[in-house]
């Protein structure tokens, strides 16, 4: 199977978009930042869908796709928290969960020599909610008349994010047969 296929190309495109997105935010080109963020989110949707529909899943894609998600989300949450667009506690929740997942994956690999971890439903839901929060906030930066994102949705996003982190910890313990 070819490594450079459409799904992997979309994932690599998402990774390349991230520094351009950051540059757009830093230089107050918020409309371009919104377009770039939407494009990155779209590549996230399309790469997985394309890989499944065309049966083009690769080890590279399995590794790069979640990494690209982490880069986009963590970078955005840090940037948006620094700009005061989202609460710092939400950024800390998201980044902490991602650190737990990445460190857990590394430890799991060191113990079991298996790098494949299946995503949990709440993990996918957390990422979707995080992307919605970020997109809405960026849309609000471009359209100041847009009402702020409801606090309840931010709390719900944080809760689902934390629950998914706990599920990954539990899953890691079960995969290592830890008590």
Protein Blocks (a to p, Z undefined) as FASTA:
>chain_A
ZZbdfklmmmmmmmmmmmmmmmmmmnopaklmmmmmmmmmmmmmmmmmmmmmnopacfkl
mmmmmmmmmmmmmmmmmmmmmnopacfklmmmmmmmmmmmmmmmmmmmmmnopabdcddf
klmmmmmmmmmmmmmmmmmmmmmmbccddfklmmmmmmmmmmmmmmmmmmmmmmnopZZ
